[in-house]
Amino acid sequence: KKSEQELKDEEMELFTKYYMEWKGGKKSDNLSYANIPRFYYRLPAEDEVLLQKLREESRAVFLQRKSRELLDNEELQNLWFLLDKHQTSPMIGEEAMINYENFLKVGEKAGPKCKQFFTAKIFAKLLHNDPYGRISIMQFFNYVMRKG
């Protein structure tokens, strides 16, 4: 059997161990913070040629991938043609409008690159005080031009 002093010492030792783990003094066995991805990397120094080349190459690949996602002139013309073809009457002055149903039809026909623009959220964002629940074709097209 342990003496009372030994029990108190053991209790204090356990208390200190658990307190330090909780407070962060000692690294615990649970290293969940190791799963957090690193989000900052320092820029390579001038003498780190390989790291500089790697950075340049990765940036070039990223920009190529992003440029492939952009709509080219032909795709923009096709989108404008489809929007114009599916406009919903009546016109407000000179402004062509489109309702949500036709908006979705254009989204299906426009192609895979355009799909990201044909969401309810974007339609709602561009919806203003139209009594028929439509958006301006020109406003939508300008939105695609800015975002795409």
C-alpha positions in Angstrom: 0.0 0.0 0.0 1.1 3.5 -0.8 1.5 6.1 2.0 -0.6 9.2 2.1 2.3 11.3 1.0 3.0 9.1 -2.0 -0.7 9.3 -3.1 -0.6 13.1 -2.8 2.6 13.3 -4.8 1.1 11.0 -7.5 -2.0 13.1 -7.6 0.0 16.3 -7.9 2.1 14.8 -10.7 -1.0 13.7 -12.6 -2.6 17.1 -12.0 0.5 18.9 -13.4 0.7 16.6 -16.4 -3.0 17.0 -17.4 -2.9 20.8 -16.6 0.2 21.3 -18.9 -1.4 19.2 -21.7 -4.6 21.3 -21.4 -2.7 24.6 -21.2 -0.5 23.6 -24.1 2.8 23.3 -22.2 3.5 19.8 -23.3 2.6 18.4 -26.7 -0.2 15.9 -26.1 -0.7 12.7 -28.0 -3.6 14.3 -29.8 -2.0 16.3 -32.5 -5.1 17.5 -34.3 -3.4 20.9 -35.0 -1.0 19.0 -37.3 -4.0 18.5 -39.7 -4.4 22.2 -40.3 -2.9 23.0 -43.7 -0.1 25.5 -44.0 -1.3 28.6 -45.8 1.8 30.8 -45.8 5.1 30.0 -47.5 7.9 32.6 -47.6 9.1 33.8 -50.9 12.2 32.1 -52.1 15.5 34.0 -51.7 17.5 35.1 -54.7 20.0 32.3 -54.2 17.3 29.6 -54.1 17.0 29.2 -57.9 15.2 25.9 -57.9 12.5 27.2 -55.6 12.1 30.4 -57.7 11.7 28.2 -60.9 9.1 26.1 -59.1 7.2 29.1 -58.0 7.2 30.6 -61.6 6.1 27.3 -63.1 3.3 26.7 -60.6 2.1 30.3 -61.2 2.1 29.8 -65.0 0.2 26.5 -64.7 -2.4 28.2 -62.4 -2.8 31.1 -64.8 -3.2 28.7 -67.8 -5.9 26.8 -65.9 -7.7 30.0 -65.0 -7.6 31.2 -68.6 -9.1 27.9 -69.9 -12.1 28.6 -67.6 -12.7 32.0 -69.2 -15.2 32.4 -72.0 -13.7 33.1 -75.4 -15.3 35.5 -77.9 -17.2 32.8 -79.7 -18.7 31.5 -76.5 -19.7 35.0 -75.4 -21.4 35.5 -78.8 -23.2 32.2 -78.4 -24.4 33.2 -74.9 -25.7 36.6 -76.2 -27.5 34.9 -79.0 -29.2 32.4 -76.6 -30.1 35.1 -74.2 -31.6 37.3 -77.0 -33.5 34.3 -78.4 -35.1 33.4 -75.0 -36.0 36.9 -73.9 -39.3 37.3 -72.1 -41.8 39.9 -73.2 -42.9 42.6 -72.5 -39.8 44.8 -73.0 -39.2 47.7 -70.6 -38.3 50.5 -73.0 -35.3 49.2 -74.9 -34.3 46.7 -72.2 -34.6 43.0 -73.1 -35.6 40.9 -70.0 -35.6 37.2 -69.2 -37.6 35.2 -66.7 -36.2 32.4 -64.5 -37.6 29.6 -66.6 -36.0 30.8 -69.8 -32.8 31.7 -67.8 -32.5 28.0 -66.9 -33.2 26.9 -70.5 -30.3 29.2 -71.7 -28.2 27.7 -68.9 -28.7 24.2 -70.3 -27.9 25.2 -73.9 -25.0 27.6 -73.1 -22.3 25.0 -72.4 -20.2 23.7 -69.5 -18.1 26.9 -69.0 -21.3 29.0 -68.6 -23.0 26.7 -66.1 -21.5 28.4 -63.1 -23.4 31.6 -64.0 -26.9 30.1 -64.2 -27.7 29.7 -60.6 -30.7 30.9 -58.5 -28.4 33.0 -56.4 -27.1 35.0 -59.4 -30.6 35.4 -60.8 -31.8 36.7 -57.4 -28.8 39.0 -57.1 -29.7 40.6 -60.5 -33.4 40.7 -59.8 -34.7 44.1 -59.1 -38.2 45.6 -59.1 -39.5 44.0 -62.2 -43.3 43.2 -61.8 -42.9 40.0 -63.9 -39.9 38.6 -61.9 -37.4 39.0 -64.7 -33.8 40.2 -65.0 -32.2 42.4 -67.6 -30.3 40.4 -70.2 -27.8 43.2 -70.6 -27.1 43.2 -66.8 -26.6 39.5 -66.7 -24.3 39.5 -69.8 -22.2 42.3 -68.2 -22.1 40.2 -65.0 -20.7 37.2 -66.9 -18.2 39.5 -68.7 -16.9 40.8 -65.3 -16.9 37.6 -63.4 -16.0 35.2 -66.2 
